[in-house]
Amino acid sequence: MNIELRHLRYFIAVAEELHFGHAAARLNISQPPLSQQIQILEQQVGARLLARTNRSVSLTPAGRQFLADSRQILSQVDEAAARAMRLHQGETGELRIGFTSSAPFIKAVSDTLSSFRQSYPDVHIQTREINTREQISPLNEGLLDLGLMRNTPLPETLAWEVILREPLLAMIHKDHPLALRSAVSLVELAQEPFVFFDPHVGTGLYDEILGLMRRYQLTPTITQEVGEAMTIIGLVSAGLGVSILPASFRRVQLTEMRWVPIIEADAVSEMWLVWSKHHEQGSAAARFKQQLFAAVDG
């Protein structure tokens, strides 16, 4: 059997017009080739679909059934083409994003997630909160389309672009004398009990902030090691020490804690958007990148 989609379209036109001349005009072809193609179709189907006389054309019972099925087949073909086009244009499909705990606190990131969901409601956004170093492997393996992470050494297989440079801020309990200062130095912070990340957690902030202190020959006395930034904020608020986090966390405001600027000009942190060089990116990822960079520039 070698039935083509054009045979179905020809048959539908004749079945709806019940007139070969009118159907030929509708299809913008001449009548003899149309009659020939309908005959070929009936031979392929193995059933008479149209009853013809010199004055009329009517559908046989087999023809009525074939008309219903033909309409459904063409509708499914159109729907399949539309789905493929929407997927190609990034309007459907799946977008897999890894992000550090600080990423949602960045306004450009949260705004982009919200606007992207509104613009492309049929794209399923799968988000995974994982630390910077833990994103590298799934990005390389194609298990993540994009990663939002802090400054960290990356393999040659990954590409990246800075989306944000922001100051690092000191976190100090409100009753501590340093909380009243307009700014504090790293030397002053290093002399206090320090609440910070566990080195085994894999966060990029661990290397970034301790590396900053090492540039000034400072080694803080870390008295509490935790796995999450929100836990650091909670412990500082409880008066268990001081700490340092990027300014985007300042959106978390607790009455027991103060965010204080740091004097050193290089006390800054970068947020990167990272993707694989060797895994083809879908249109949804490309659209998200475009929206995110527009939000950053805006």
C-alpha positions as CSV (number, residue, x, y, z in Angstrom):
1,M,0.0,0.0,0.0
2,N,1.4,3.4,-1.0
3,I,-1.1,6.0,0.0
4,E,0.3,9.5,0.1
5,L,-1.0,12.5,2.1
6,R,-2.0,14.2,-1.2
7,H,-4.3,11.3,-2.0
8,L,-6.1,12.0,1.3
9,R,-6.4,15.7,0.5
10,Y,-7.7,15.0,-3.0
11,F,-10.3,12.5,-1.7
12,I,-11.4,14.9,1.1
13,A,-11.9,17.7,-1.5
14,V,-14.0,15.4,-3.8
15,A,-16.0,14.0,-0.8
16,E,-16.8,17.5,0.5
17,E,-17.7,19.0,-3.0
18,L,-19.3,15.8,-4.4
19,H,-18.2,17.2,-7.7
20,F,-14.9,16.5,-9.5
21,G,-14.8,19.8,-11.4
22,H,-15.4,21.8,-8.2
23,A,-12.9,19.8,-6.3
24,A,-10.3,20.2,-9.0
25,A,-10.8,23.9,-9.0
26,R,-10.5,24.0,-5.2
27,L,-7.2,22.0,-5.5
28,N,-6.0,24.1,-8.4
29,I,-5.4,21.1,-10.6
30,S,-7.2,19.9,-13.7
31,Q,-10.0,17.3,-13.5
32,P,-8.5,14.3,-15.4
33,P,-5.4,13.9,-13.0
34,L,-7.7,14.3,-10.0
35,S,-10.0,11.5,-11.3
36,Q,-6.9,9.3,-12.0
37,Q,-5.5,9.9,-8.5
38,I,-8.9,9.0,-6.9
39,Q,-8.9,5.7,-8.9
40,I,-5.3,4.9,-7.7
41,L,-6.4,5.6,-4.1
42,E,-9.4,3.2,-4.4
43,Q,-7.1,0.6,-5.8
44,Q,-4.7,1.1,-2.9
45,V,-7.5,0.9,-0.3
46,G,-9.1,-2.0,-2.0
47,A,-12.6,-0.5,-1.8
48,R,-14.9,1.7,-3.8
49,L,-15.0,5.0,-2.0
50,L,-17.2,7.1,-4.4
51,A,-20.3,6.1,-6.3
52,R,-20.2,8.0,-9.7
53,T,-22.9,8.6,-12.3
54,N,-23.0,11.0,-15.2
55,R,-24.9,13.4,-13.0
56,S,-23.7,12.9,-9.4
57,V,-21.0,11.7,-7.0
58,S,-21.8,10.2,-3.6
59,L,-19.9,8.5,-0.8
60,T,-20.1,4.8,-0.4
61,P,-20.2,3.4,3.2
62,A,-16.5,2.7,2.9
63,G,-16.0,6.2,1.6
64,R,-17.8,7.8,4.6
65,Q,-15.6,5.9,7.0
66,F,-12.4,6.7,4.9
67,L,-13.4,10.4,4.9
68,A,-13.6,10.5,8.7
69,D,-10.3,8.7,9.1
70,S,-8.6,10.8,6.4
71,R,-9.6,14.0,8.3
72,Q,-8.3,12.6,11.5
73,I,-5.0,11.6,9.9
74,L,-4.4,15.0,8.3
75,S,-5.3,16.7,11.6
76,Q,-2.7,14.5,13.4
77,V,-0.1,15.4,10.8
78,D,-0.8,19.1,11.2
79,E,-0.6,18.8,15.0
80,A,2.6,16.8,14.8
81,A,4.2,19.5,12.6
82,A,2.9,22.2,14.9
83,R,4.4,20.4,17.9
84,A,7.7,20.0,16.2
85,M,7.8,23.7,15.2
86,R,7.0,24.8,18.7
87,L,9.7,22.6,20.1
88,H,12.2,23.9,17.6
89,Q,11.2,27.5,18.5
90,G,11.6,26.8,22.2
91,E,7.9,27.1,23.0
92,T,7.5,23.5,24.4
93,G,9.8,20.9,25.7
94,E,11.9,20.8,28.9
95,L,14.5,23.2,30.3
96,R,16.8,21.7,33.0
97,I,18.6,24.3,35.2
98,G,21.0,23.8,38.0
99,F,21.5,26.7,40.5
100,T,23.3,27.5,43.7
101,S,21.2,28.5,46.8
102,S,22.0,32.1,46.1
103,A,20.8,32.3,42.5
104,P,17.1,32.7,43.3
105,F,17.9,35.7,45.5
106,I,19.3,37.5,42.4
107,K,16.5,39.7,41.0
108,A,17.5,39.2,37.3
109,V,17.4,35.4,37.8
110,S,14.0,35.3,39.7
111,D,12.5,37.8,37.2
112,T,13.7,35.7,34.3
113,L,12.3,32.5,35.7
114,S,8.9,34.2,36.2
115,S,8.8,35.9,32.8
116,F,9.9,32.8,31.0
117,R,7.2,30.7,32.6
118,Q,4.6,33.3,31.6
119,S,5.9,33.6,28.1
120,Y,6.3,29.8,27.5
121,P,3.9,28.0,29.8
122,D,4.2,24.7,27.9
123,V,8.0,24.5,28.6
124,H,8.5,22.3,31.7
125,I,11.2,24.0,33.8
126,Q,13.1,21.5,35.9
127,T,15.2,23.2,38.5
128,R,17.8,21.5,40.8
129,E,19.4,23.3,43.7
130,I,23.0,22.0,43.7
131,N,26.3,23.5,44.7
132,T,28.7,25.0,42.2
133,R,31.1,22.1,42.0
134,E,28.3,19.5,41.9
135,Q,26.9,21.1,38.7
136,I,30.0,20.5,36.6
137,S,29.4,16.7,36.0
138,P,25.7,16.9,35.0
139,L,26.4,19.8,32.7
140,N,29.2,17.8,31.0
141,E,26.9,14.8,30.8
142,G,24.0,16.7,29.3
143,L,21.8,16.1,32.3
144,L,21.5,19.9,32.8
145,D,21.0,22.5,30.0
146,L,22.2,25.5,32.0
147,G,23.9,26.1,35.4
148,L,23.9,29.1,37.6
149,M,27.0,29.0,39.8
150,R,29.7,31.0,41.5
151,N,33.2,31.7,40.3
152,T,35.0,28.4,40.2
153,P,37.6,26.6,37.9
154,L,35.8,24.9,35.0
155,P,36.9,22.2,32.6
156,E,37.5,23.2,28.9
157,T,34.2,21.4,28.0
158,L,32.1,24.1,29.6
159,A,31.4,27.6,28.4
160,W,30.4,30.4,30.8
161,E,29.5,34.1,31.0
162,V,29.3,36.4,33.9
163,I,25.7,37.6,34.6
164,L,26.4,39.5,37.8
165,R,29.2,41.0,39.9
166,E,28.0,41.9,43.3
167,P,29.7,43.0,46.6
168,L,30.3,40.7,49.5
169,L,28.7,41.9,52.7
170,A,29.5,41.1,56.3
171,M,26.7,39.5,58.5
172,I,26.9,40.6,62.1
173,H,24.5,40.2,65.0
174,K,22.8,43.5,65.8
175,D,24.2,43.7,69.4
176,H,27.8,43.3,68.2
177,P,29.9,46.6,68.2
178,L,30.8,46.0,64.5
179,A,27.1,46.1,63.6
180,L,27.0,49.9,64.2
181,R,29.8,50.5,61.7
182,S,29.2,51.9,58.2
183,A,31.7,49.4,56.9
184,V,34.1,46.8,58.3
185,S,37.4,45.4,57.1
186,L,38.3,41.8,56.5
187,V,40.9,42.0,59.3
188,E,38.2,42.8,61.8
189,L,36.0,40.0,60.6
190,A,38.8,37.5,60.7
191,Q,39.3,38.2,64.4
192,E,35.7,37.1,65.2
193,P,34.2,33.6,65.5
194,F,33.3,32.8,61.9
195,V,30.3,30.8,60.7
196,F,30.9,29.4,57.3
197,F,30.3,26.5,54.8
198,D,31.6,23.0,55.4
199,P,34.5,22.6,52.9
200,H,33.0,19.3,51.8
201,V,29.7,20.8,50.6
202,G,31.2,21.9,47.3
203,T,29.9,25.5,47.2
204,G,31.9,28.0,45.1
205,L,31.5,30.6,47.8
206,Y,33.8,28.6,50.2
207,D,36.8,28.9,47.8
208,E,35.9,32.4,46.7
209,I,35.6,34.0,50.2
210,L,38.5,32.2,51.8
211,G,40.6,32.9,48.7
212,L,39.8,36.6,49.2
213,M,41.0,36.5,52.8
214,R,44.1,34.6,51.9
215,R,45.0,37.5,49.5
216,Y,45.2,39.6,52.7
217,Q,47.1,36.9,54.6
218,L,44.0,36.3,56.8
219,T,42.7,33.0,58.1
220,P,39.4,33.2,59.9
221,T,38.6,31.1,62.9
222,I,35.7,29.0,61.7
223,T,33.7,27.9,64.7
224,Q,30.6,26.6,62.9
225,E,30.6,24.7,59.6
226,V,27.2,24.2,57.9
227,G,25.9,23.1,54.5
228,E,23.5,25.9,53.6
229,A,23.6,29.7,53.3
230,M,20.3,30.1,55.1
231,T,21.8,28.1,58.0
232,I,24.7,30.6,58.2
233,I,22.2,33.5,58.3
234,G,20.3,31.8,61.1
235,L,23.3,31.1,63.2
236,V,24.7,34.6,62.8
237,S,21.2,35.9,63.8
238,A,21.5,33.7,66.9
239,G,24.8,35.4,67.8
240,L,27.1,32.5,67.2
241,G,29.6,34.5,65.0
242,V,30.0,36.6,61.9
243,S,30.1,35.6,58.3
244,I,30.2,36.9,54.7
245,L,27.8,36.3,51.9
246,P,27.0,38.0,48.5
247,A,24.8,41.0,48.5
248,S,21.9,39.2,46.8
249,F,21.2,37.4,50.1
250,R,20.4,40.8,51.6
251,R,16.8,40.2,50.5
252,V,16.7,38.1,53.7
253,Q,16.1,40.6,56.4
254,L,16.1,39.5,60.1
255,T,15.8,41.9,63.0
256,E,18.6,40.2,64.9
257,M,21.2,40.7,62.1
258,R,22.8,43.5,60.2
259,W,24.3,43.5,56.7
260,V,27.4,45.7,56.7
261,P,29.6,46.7,53.7
262,I,33.2,45.5,53.5
263,I,35.9,48.1,53.0
264,E,38.1,46.1,50.6
265,A,37.2,47.0,47.0
266,D,37.9,43.4,45.7
267,A,35.4,41.9,48.1
268,V,33.1,41.0,45.2
269,S,31.5,37.8,43.9
270,E,30.4,36.7,40.5
271,M,27.5,34.6,39.4
272,W,28.0,32.7,36.1
273,L,25.7,31.1,33.6
274,V,27.4,27.9,32.4
275,W,26.6,25.4,29.6
276,S,28.2,22.5,27.8
277,K,30.2,23.2,24.6
278,H,29.5,19.7,23.3
279,H,25.8,19.0,23.9
280,E,23.4,20.7,21.5
281,Q,21.2,23.2,23.3
282,G,17.5,23.3,22.7
283,S,15.7,26.5,21.7
284,A,14.2,26.7,25.2
285,A,17.6,27.1,26.7
286,A,18.6,29.6,24.1
287,R,15.5,31.7,24.8
288,F,16.1,31.5,28.6
289,K,19.7,32.7,28.1
290,Q,18.5,35.6,25.9
291,Q,15.9,36.6,28.5
292,L,18.4,36.4,31.4
293,F,21.0,38.5,29.7
294,A,18.3,41.1,28.8
295,A,17.2,41.2,32.4
296,V,20.8,41.6,33.5
297,D,21.4,44.5,31.0
298,G,18.1,46.1,32.0
